Amino acid sequence: MKYKYNSDRQDYLTPEDFINKILAKYNRQEFDLDTCCSQKNIPAKHHFVYPEKNGLQLEWNNFNWCNPPYKYCDKWVKKAYHEQIIGHSTIMLIPARTETAYWQDYILEKENVKIKFLRKGLRFLHPETKEKMGIYKNALALVYFKGL
């Protein structure tokens, strides 16, 4: 069964195979922290499960994962940028909206930020059934804020 994405819903899950490729690239078994999740589906020592723990208000760890609610992406990018300044690294999966203020102010042309634009084809998991959904149609990017 294929699902259509609903912009009212902000808790789609990142596929395990996608996460495992990222971890392998950095020779890691897990992240230190999943900064904003609706459930513990990412290999991480710690999880800020919303709404019990709001990752925008808490300090992050050394090596973080963040697939934020895209509706509020600007707040999460700003937080990752400020965490980078205090030495914390974060990999984010976010929409490739390079025209937005948060891309212009915190990502583009920043010395310790690396960007990988993804080809279309990522299929998120439905949070209730864990089934792969249809292909996400919008452009996405992995943004790596390397801790200073």
ABEGO torsion letter per residue (X at the ends): XBBBBBAABAABBBBAAAAAAAAAAAGBABBABBABBABBABBBABBBBOAABBAAABBBBABBBBBBBAAAAAAAAAAAAAAAAAGBBBBBBBBBBAABAAAAAAABGBAABBBBBBBBGBBBBBAAAGBBBBBBABBBBBBBBBBX
